[in-house]
Structure formats: C-alpha cells, structure tokens
Amino acid sequence: MKFKVKKVDRSEGLREALYIPGIAVGLKHTMRHFFRNIVGKKDVVTIQYPEEERPVSQRWRGRHRLTRRDDGFLKCVACYMCETVCPAKCIHIEAGEHPDFSVEKYPVRFDIDELRCVFCGLCVEACPKEAIRMDTGVIGMAYHSRESFNFTRDLLRDTYTPNEKTKYTDADLPKPLDQQSALPNSRGIPAP
C-alpha cells in the first residue's frame, strides 16, 4: 500500500524568518484587550476580587455543610456511606446512640479534612438522607494554618432558624469534652 505524501509549499523568506507578522498579530490582540479594559466595557475578564465576586454556577461544589431535619437535629445518621465512598479518605465519622429513640444514630464526631478533599461530590451522592451538601457557595477558603482546614461537625453544621417543629437546639447536640477529643488528629484550632 502506497502512502500519498502531500508536499506543503512553505515560503520561507525574510518575512517569516524575522517573526515580524507573528509579533504584530500578538501586539494587536494585547493592545485590543488593554484598551477594552481601560474603557471598561461589560465583557471585561478582569474582576476586582475582594470587592467584586464572580457569579457562581448552581452546580458548583463548594465547602461542605451538614443539613438539619425539621425538628432541628442533624439529618446525618452516621451510616458511613460518605466515608466509604470518599476517594481521598478525608471524612472521619464516629457514631453514637441518641437518648431519644425517634433519632437514629448520630455523628458524635464528623470531621472533614478540606486539604485532602478533592471536591468530587461523591459523598453528596452517596448519602441516603441528603445530610451532606456542597452548595454553600463559599469560594475562598484561605486560612493561615493547615490545622484550620479540619472542619468538625459543629463547623459544618447548617444554620437553623427555630420554628414550630423545633425539638432540638444547638445546645441539645452533644459536644466533645475538650478540643483534643473534638479533633484527635489535629494539632490546631479549627477555623471560625
């Protein structure tokens, strides 16, 4: 079988050797963007970050949060599904029995190491009770120490406004005895 070879005519002259047309085209694009940013048209790519934030898509996966039931207690039943499915192994759960029999197991300890998390969303899809979500819209998670990225149950807990169905408040959620028992693998203080 014979291959057909197509010969391309390359006109190599002084114009091509000096790269002048390529430099001129590049400068034209750069100057066009420069003046468009100066004038301030609506399609400007640059944003002034701390004052102005980029709109976040509805499907964007941000920082985790633990949702609550209508009566105010956490939806999480410590089934270990999210911990099992996590490819980064960044979720650690310890289950406990609640004195109220209407509540199944609950997480005595629920920690997520956000530095190890790859934000894949598998924990959200695996949860049978829809207890963990990643729709907080928090974009910038910047802290001064690595230990600040260990998020505990109390930091992940969703905000809750008491209503007529409220049975449990934040005070009813059992608290760890001290900082060391709250974060046994951490050496620092969790972020506020």
LUMDO-555603 format. One record per residue (C-alpha): residue number from 1; residue in one letter; x, y, z. Coordinates in steps of 0.5 Angstrom, whole numbers. Last residue first. Example, Ala and Ser with C-alpha at 12.3 -4.5 7.8 and 13.67 -1.06 7.14 Angstrom:
REM residues 2
[r 2, 'S', [27, -2, 14]]
[r 1, 'A', [25, -9, 16]]
This chain:
REM residues 192
[r 192, 'P', [-29, 60, 126]]
[r 191, 'A', [-23, 56, 123]]
[r 190, 'P', [-21, 50, 128]]
[r 189, 'I', [-15, 50, 133]]
[r 188, 'G', [-9, 46, 132]]
[r 187, 'R', [-6, 40, 133]]
[r 186, 'S', [-11, 36, 129]]
[r 185, 'N', [-12, 28, 129]]
[r 184, 'P', [-16, 28, 136]]
[r 183, 'L', [-20, 34, 134]]
[r 182, 'A', [-26, 34, 138]]
[r 181, 'S', [-23, 30, 143]]
[r 180, 'Q', [-17, 35, 144]]
[r 179, 'Q', [-21, 41, 144]]
[r 178, 'D', [-25, 39, 150]]
[r 177, 'L', [-31, 35, 152]]
[r 176, 'P', [-34, 34, 146]]
[r 175, 'K', [-41, 37, 145]]
[r 174, 'P', [-48, 33, 145]]
[r 173, 'L', [-53, 37, 140]]
[r 172, 'D', [-58, 39, 145]]
[r 171, 'A', [-55, 46, 146]]
[r 170, 'D', [-55, 47, 138]]
[r 169, 'T', [-63, 47, 139]]
[r 168, 'Y', [-67, 40, 139]]
[r 167, 'K', [-75, 40, 138]]
[r 166, 'T', [-77, 45, 133]]
[r 165, 'K', [-83, 44, 129]]
[r 164, 'E', [-86, 51, 131]]
[r 163, 'N', [-80, 54, 128]]
[r 162, 'P', [-72, 55, 130]]
[r 161, 'T', [-68, 58, 125]]
[r 160, 'Y', [-62, 53, 123]]
[r 159, 'T', [-55, 55, 120]]
[r 158, 'D', [-52, 48, 118]]
[r 157, 'R', [-47, 45, 122]]
[r 156, 'L', [-40, 44, 118]]
[r 155, 'L', [-37, 48, 124]]
[r 154, 'D', [-40, 44, 129]]
[r 153, 'R', [-39, 37, 126]]
[r 152, 'T', [-31, 39, 125]]
[r 151, 'F', [-27, 42, 120]]
[r 150, 'N', [-20, 41, 119]]
[r 149, 'F', [-18, 46, 115]]
[r 148, 'S', [-15, 51, 120]]
[r 147, 'E', [-10, 45, 122]]
[r 146, 'R', [-6, 47, 116]]
[r 145, 'S', [-5, 54, 118]]
[r 144, 'H', [-6, 62, 116]]
[r 143, 'Y', [-13, 60, 113]]
[r 142, 'A', [-16, 61, 106]]
[r 141, 'M', [-22, 58, 104]]
[r 140, 'G', [-25, 63, 98]]
[r 139, 'I', [-31, 60, 94]]
[r 138, 'V', [-36, 59, 99]]
[r 137, 'G', [-42, 58, 95]]
[r 136, 'T', [-45, 53, 101]]
[r 135, 'D', [-48, 48, 96]]
[r 134, 'M', [-44, 42, 98]]
[r 133, 'R', [-49, 38, 102]]
[r 132, 'I', [-49, 33, 107]]
[r 131, 'A', [-55, 30, 110]]
[r 130, 'E', [-59, 28, 104]]
[r 129, 'K', [-61, 22, 108]]
[r 128, 'P', [-58, 17, 103]]
[r 127, 'C', [-51, 20, 103]]
[r 126, 'A', [-48, 17, 97]]
[r 125, 'E', [-49, 23, 92]]
[r 124, 'V', [-46, 28, 97]]
[r 123, 'C', [-40, 24, 99]]
[r 122, 'L', [-39, 23, 91]]
[r 121, 'G', [-38, 31, 90]]
[r 120, 'C', [-31, 31, 87]]
[r 119, 'F', [-29, 36, 92]]
[r 118, 'V', [-22, 33, 92]]
[r 117, 'C', [-22, 33, 100]]
[r 116, 'R', [-15, 33, 103]]
[r 115, 'L', [-14, 40, 105]]
[r 114, 'E', [-21, 40, 107]]
[r 113, 'D', [-20, 35, 112]]
[r 112, 'I', [-27, 33, 114]]
[r 111, 'D', [-29, 31, 121]]
[r 110, 'F', [-36, 28, 124]]
[r 109, 'R', [-35, 26, 131]]
[r 108, 'V', [-41, 24, 135]]
[r 107, 'P', [-45, 23, 129]]
[r 106, 'Y', [-52, 21, 130]]
[r 105, 'K', [-55, 14, 131]]
[r 104, 'E', [-63, 14, 130]]
[r 103, 'V', [-67, 20, 133]]
[r 102, 'S', [-74, 18, 135]]
[r 101, 'F', [-71, 14, 140]]
[r 100, 'D', [-69, 20, 144]]
[r 99, 'P', [-62, 18, 148]]
[r 98, 'H', [-58, 19, 142]]
[r 97, 'E', [-53, 13, 140]]
[r 96, 'G', [-46, 15, 138]]
[r 95, 'A', [-43, 14, 131]]
[r 94, 'E', [-36, 17, 130]]
[r 93, 'I', [-34, 19, 123]]
[r 92, 'H', [-28, 21, 119]]
[r 91, 'I', [-28, 24, 112]]
[r 90, 'C', [-22, 26, 108]]
[r 89, 'K', [-21, 19, 105]]
[r 88, 'A', [-19, 22, 99]]
[r 87, 'P', [-23, 17, 94]]
[r 86, 'C', [-29, 18, 99]]
[r 85, 'V', [-34, 13, 98]]
[r 84, 'T', [-33, 9, 105]]
[r 83, 'E', [-33, 16, 109]]
[r 82, 'C', [-40, 18, 105]]
[r 81, 'M', [-43, 12, 107]]
[r 80, 'Y', [-41, 11, 114]]
[r 79, 'C', [-48, 11, 116]]
[r 78, 'A', [-48, 16, 121]]
[r 77, 'V', [-55, 18, 122]]
[r 76, 'C', [-54, 25, 119]]
[r 75, 'K', [-60, 29, 119]]
[r 74, 'L', [-58, 34, 124]]
[r 73, 'F', [-63, 36, 130]]
[r 72, 'G', [-67, 42, 129]]
[r 71, 'D', [-74, 39, 129]]
[r 70, 'D', [-75, 40, 121]]
[r 69, 'R', [-68, 36, 120]]
[r 68, 'R', [-62, 39, 119]]
[r 67, 'T', [-56, 40, 114]]
[r 66, 'L', [-49, 38, 115]]
[r 65, 'R', [-45, 43, 110]]
[r 64, 'H', [-39, 42, 105]]
[r 63, 'R', [-35, 48, 102]]
[r 62, 'G', [-36, 49, 95]]
[r 61, 'R', [-39, 45, 89]]
[r 60, 'W', [-41, 49, 83]]
[r 59, 'R', [-48, 46, 80]]
[r 58, 'Q', [-51, 53, 81]]
[r 57, 'S', [-46, 57, 78]]
[r 56, 'V', [-42, 62, 82]]
[r 55, 'P', [-42, 69, 80]]
[r 54, 'R', [-35, 72, 80]]
[r 53, 'E', [-34, 77, 86]]
[r 52, 'E', [-33, 84, 87]]
[r 51, 'E', [-30, 88, 93]]
[r 50, 'P', [-25, 83, 94]]
[r 49, 'Y', [-24, 81, 87]]
[r 48, 'Q', [-23, 87, 83]]
[r 47, 'I', [-25, 83, 76]]
[r 46, 'T', [-21, 82, 70]]
[r 45, 'V', [-25, 79, 64]]
[r 44, 'V', [-28, 85, 61]]
[r 43, 'D', [-34, 84, 57]]
[r 42, 'K', [-38, 90, 60]]
[r 41, 'K', [-34, 95, 57]]
[r 40, 'G', [-29, 99, 62]]
[r 39, 'V', [-25, 104, 57]]
[r 38, 'I', [-19, 101, 60]]
[r 37, 'N', [-20, 94, 60]]
[r 36, 'R', [-22, 95, 53]]
[r 35, 'F', [-16, 99, 51]]
[r 34, 'F', [-11, 93, 54]]
[r 33, 'H', [-15, 88, 51]]
[r 32, 'R', [-14, 91, 44]]
[r 31, 'M', [-7, 93, 46]]
[r 30, 'T', [-5, 85, 47]]
[r 29, 'H', [-9, 83, 41]]
[r 28, 'K', [-5, 88, 36]]
[r 27, 'L', [1, 86, 40]]
[r 26, 'G', [0, 79, 38]]
[r 25, 'V', [-1, 80, 31]]
[r 24, 'A', [5, 85, 30]]
[r 23, 'I', [9, 79, 34]]
[r 22, 'G', [7, 74, 29]]
[r 21, 'P', [8, 78, 23]]
[r 20, 'I', [15, 80, 25]]
[r 19, 'Y', [17, 73, 26]]
[r 18, 'L', [24, 75, 23]]
[r 17, 'A', [25, 69, 19]]
[r 16, 'E', [18, 69, 16]]
[r 15, 'R', [19, 76, 13]]
[r 14, 'L', [26, 74, 11]]
[r 13, 'G', [24, 69, 7]]
[r 12, 'E', [21, 62, 8]]
[r 11, 'S', [15, 60, 3]]
[r 10, 'R', [13, 54, 5]]
[r 9, 'D', [10, 50, 0]]
[r 8, 'V', [7, 44, 3]]
[r 7, 'K', [8, 37, 0]]
[r 6, 'K', [3, 32, 1]]
[r 5, 'V', [5, 25, 1]]
[r 4, 'K', [1, 19, -1]]
[r 3, 'F', [2, 13, 2]]
[r 2, 'K', [3, 7, -2]]
[r 1, 'M', [0, 0, 0]]
